[in-house]
């Protein structure tokens, strides 16, 4: 490992934060705000805006920057990683750690303005975000646990719910969101099965195999829809049918390359589904 310390450009930091995935934590934040607010004026408080920014660039750099720091030795063998994303060589690690700390610590300190439930929820988000990739847990290398650790993607929503004044959050909704997050992670790992096995990386998808992982996702999406039904009625069934249909189409496709072609519509489906969920919750409360 080189002993030098290399600088990082703003453009590379932006790229490391995976802007195409920002919606995956910012979206739940918006849904949580809509679910927890009791009146429109609740959205006007300064912590709502401040933490909205946090769940865009700083929090995403935390998740994916730490991931790239600890994955370099395997990422250098992943053609998709080299061509599609970027690498963090050893010389850039210290700089990236410093930037992550400087961007995230002020928001952690800002929690003095939040209630106890919001503080604990953000602490949980930070824990799962860091130790998904970082040792000693490094959950991403432990099949099934890697999917379970993606609960981190629902904590921004729970945090927002309590930050804006929500109370008595439904356990069924939390479990529904957790099932959805686990399925999202597992399906995203399917196109990488061959590359991960070549690099000797263990994931839920390398453990269950292609058809097993898709069935795992199908069950989780169906469970998510059923758990959310008492609160979201036909919206939960509609979204559940979309994801179950995608899993069935992926099962029929049969090969990794064919699943990859279907996977390309997965991020847009997630974005549209999040938008539908936000407006369904918002309009039901304030229309």
C-alpha positions in Angstrom: 0.0 0.0 0.0 1.3 3.4 -0.9 2.1 5.8 2.0 1.1 8.9 0.0 -2.1 10.9 0.5 -3.8 11.9 -2.7 -6.4 14.7 -3.1 -9.9 14.1 -4.4 -11.7 16.4 -6.8 -15.2 17.5 -6.3 -16.3 15.7 -9.4 -14.9 12.4 -8.1 -16.5 12.9 -4.7 -19.8 13.5 -6.5 -19.3 10.4 -8.6 -18.4 8.3 -5.5 -21.7 9.4 -3.9 -23.6 7.6 -6.7 -26.1 10.4 -7.6 -28.3 8.0 -9.6 -29.0 6.2 -6.2 -29.6 9.4 -4.1 -33.3 8.8 -4.4 -33.0 5.5 -2.5 -32.6 7.3 0.8 -33.9 10.8 -0.1 -37.2 9.2 -1.3 -37.9 7.4 2.0 -37.0 10.7 3.8 -39.8 12.5 1.8 -42.3 9.7 2.4 -41.5 9.7 6.2 -42.1 13.5 6.3 -45.5 13.1 4.5 -46.5 10.3 6.9 -45.4 12.1 10.1 -46.7 15.6 9.4 -50.0 16.7 10.8 -50.2 20.1 9.0 -48.5 21.7 6.1 -46.6 24.2 8.3 -44.7 21.3 9.8 -42.6 21.3 6.6 -41.3 24.8 7.2 -39.0 24.1 10.1 -35.3 24.4 9.4 -34.2 20.9 10.5 -36.5 19.5 7.8 -34.5 21.3 5.1 -31.1 20.7 6.7 -31.5 17.0 7.0 -33.1 16.8 3.5 -29.7 18.0 2.2 -27.9 15.5 4.5 -29.8 12.6 2.8 -28.7 13.8 -0.6 -24.9 14.2 -0.9 -23.3 13.6 2.6 -25.2 10.5 3.6 -24.7 8.9 0.2 -21.0 9.6 0.2 -20.9 7.9 3.6 -22.6 4.8 2.3 -20.8 4.4 -1.0 -17.5 6.0 -0.1 -16.9 3.6 2.8 -18.0 0.8 0.4 -15.4 1.8 -2.1 -12.6 2.2 0.5 -13.0 -1.4 1.7 -13.8 -3.0 -1.8 -10.7 -1.8 -3.7 -9.0 -5.1 -3.8 -12.0 -6.8 -5.4 -13.2 -3.8 -7.4 -10.0 -3.7 -9.5 -11.0 -7.1 -11.0 -14.6 -6.0 -11.8 -14.8 -4.6 -15.3 -18.3 -3.2 -14.7 -16.9 -1.3 -11.7 -14.0 0.2 -13.6 -16.1 1.2 -16.7 -19.3 2.2 -15.0 -18.2 3.7 -11.7 -14.8 4.6 -10.2 -12.2 3.2 -7.9 -10.7 4.5 -4.6 -7.0 3.5 -4.6 -5.1 3.3 -1.3 -3.6 6.8 -1.7 -7.0 8.4 -1.7 -8.4 6.6 1.3 -7.3 9.0 4.0 -8.6 12.0 2.1 -12.0 10.3 1.5 -12.3 9.4 5.2 -11.6 13.0 6.2 -14.2 14.3 3.7 -16.8 11.8 4.9 -16.2 12.8 8.5 -16.3 16.6 7.8 -19.5 16.3 5.9 -21.4 14.0 8.2 -20.3 15.0 11.7 -22.1 18.4 11.7 -25.4 16.6 11.0 -24.8 14.2 13.9 -24.1 17.1 16.2 -27.2 18.9 14.9 -29.3 16.1 16.4 -29.5 18.1 19.6 -32.4 19.8 17.9 -34.3 16.5 17.3 -36.3 14.3 19.7 -35.0 11.1 21.2 -36.7 8.8 18.6 -35.1 10.7 15.7 -31.7 10.6 17.4 -31.8 6.9 17.9 -33.0 6.3 14.3 -30.2 8.4 12.8 -27.7 6.5 15.0 -29.1 3.3 13.6 -28.8 4.6 10.0 -25.1 5.5 10.6 -24.4 2.1 12.2 -25.9 0.0 9.4 -24.4 2.3 6.7 -20.9 2.0 8.0 -20.8 -1.6 9.0 -22.5 -2.9 5.9 -19.0 -2.4 4.3 -16.6 -1.9 7.2 -15.1 -4.5 9.5 -15.5 -6.1 11.9 -19.1 -6.8 10.7 -18.7 -6.2 7.0 -22.2 -7.5 6.4 -21.9 -7.3 2.6 -19.7 -10.4 2.7 -22.2 -12.5 4.7 -25.1 -13.9 2.6 -28.6 -13.0 3.9 -27.1 -10.7 6.5 -26.1 -8.5 3.6 -29.7 -8.2 2.5 -30.9 -7.7 6.1 -28.4 -4.8 6.6 -30.2 -2.9 3.8 -32.7 -1.9 6.5 -30.4 1.2 6.4 -32.5 2.4 3.4 -35.7 2.7 5.5 -34.1 4.6 8.4 -34.2 7.9 6.6 -38.0 7.5 6.4 -38.4 6.6 10.1 -36.1 9.4 11.1 -38.1 11.9 9.0 -41.3 10.6 10.5 -40.1 11.3 14.1 -38.3 14.5 13.2 -41.4 16.1 11.9 -43.5 15.0 14.9 -44.9 11.7 14.0 -45.8 9.2 16.8 -46.6 5.5 17.2 -45.2 4.3 13.9 -46.8 1.0 12.7 -44.6 -2.1 13.1 -46.3 -3.6 10.1 -45.1 -0.7 7.9 -41.6 -0.9 9.2 -41.5 -4.7 8.4 -43.0 -4.0 5.0 -40.4 -1.5 4.2 -37.6 -3.8 5.5 -38.9 -6.6 3.2 -38.8 -4.2 0.3 -35.3 -3.1 1.1 -34.0 -6.6 1.4 -35.6 -7.6 -2.0 -34.1 -4.5 -3.6 -30.6 -5.5 -2.5 -30.9 -9.1 -3.4 -32.3 -8.4 -6.9 -29.5 -5.8 -7.5 -26.9 -8.6 -6.7 -28.3 -11.0 -9.3 -26.5 -9.5 -12.4 -23.2 -9.7 -10.4 -23.3 -13.4 -9.5 -20.6 -14.5 -12.0 -18.3 -11.5 -11.3 -18.7 -11.9 -7.5 -18.0 -15.6 -7.6 -14.9 -15.0 -9.8 -13.8 -12.4 -7.2 -14.7 -14.9 -4.4 -17.2 -12.4 -3.0 -20.1 -14.0 -1.1 -23.5 -12.4 -1.4 -27.1 -13.4 -1.0 -27.2 -14.0 -4.7 -24.1 -16.2 -4.9 -25.4 -18.2 -2.0 -29.0 -18.7 -3.3 -28.1 -18.8 -7.0 -30.1 -17.0 -9.7 -33.5 -18.7 -9.4 -33.3 -19.0 -5.7 -32.5 -15.3 -5.3 -35.4 -14.3 -7.6 -37.8 -16.5 -5.6 -36.4 -14.9 -2.4 -37.2 -11.5 -3.8 -40.6 -12.5 -5.0 -41.6 -13.7 -1.5 -40.2 -10.5 0.1 -42.1 -8.2 -2.3 -45.3 -10.2 -1.8 -44.9 -10.0 2.0 -44.2 -6.3 1.8 -47.4 -5.7 -0.1 -49.5 -7.7 2.3 -47.9 -6.1 5.4 -48.6 -2.6 4.0 -52.1 -3.4 2.8 -54.0 -2.4 6.0 -52.5 1.1 5.7 -52.1 1.6 1.9 -54.9 -0.7 0.5 -54.9 -0.9 -3.3 -51.6 1.1 -3.6 -49.7 -1.6 -1.8 -51.3 -4.3 -4.0 -50.6 -2.3 -7.2 -46.9 -1.8 -6.3 -46.6 -5.4 -5.1 -48.0 -6.7 -8.5 -45.4 -4.6 -10.4 -42.5 -6.0 -8.4 -43.8 -9.6 -8.4 -44.3 -9.3 -12.2 -40.7 -8.2 -12.6 -39.4 -11.1 -10.6 -41.5 -13.5 -12.6 -40.2 -12.0 -15.9 -36.7 -12.4 -14.5 -37.3 -16.0 -13.7 -38.5 -16.6 -17.2 -35.5 -14.8 -18.6 -33.3 -17.5 -17.0 -29.8 -16.1 -17.6 -27.7 -13.4 -15.9 -27.4 -11.4 -19.1 -31.1 -11.5 -19.7 -31.8 -10.5 -16.1 -29.4 -7.6 -16.5 -31.5 -6.3 -19.4 -34.5 -6.3 -17.2 -32.6 -4.9 -14.3 -32.0 -1.7 -16.3 -35.6 -0.7 -15.7 -35.4 -1.5 -12.0 -34.1 1.9 -10.8 -36.8 3.8 -12.8 -39.5 1.5 -11.3 -38.2 2.2 -7.8 -38.2 5.9 -8.5 -41.8 5.9 -9.9 -43.0 3.6 -7.0 -41.5 6.0 -4.5 -43.2 8.9 -6.1 -46.6 7.1 -6.1 -46.1 6.3 -2.5 -45.2 9.8 -1.5 -48.2 11.4 -3.3 -50.6 8.7 -2.0 -49.6 9.5 1.6 -49.4 13.2 1.1 -52.7 13.6 -0.7 -54.5 11.3 1.7 -53.5 13.6 4.6 -53.7 17.1 3.1 -56.2 17.0 0.2 
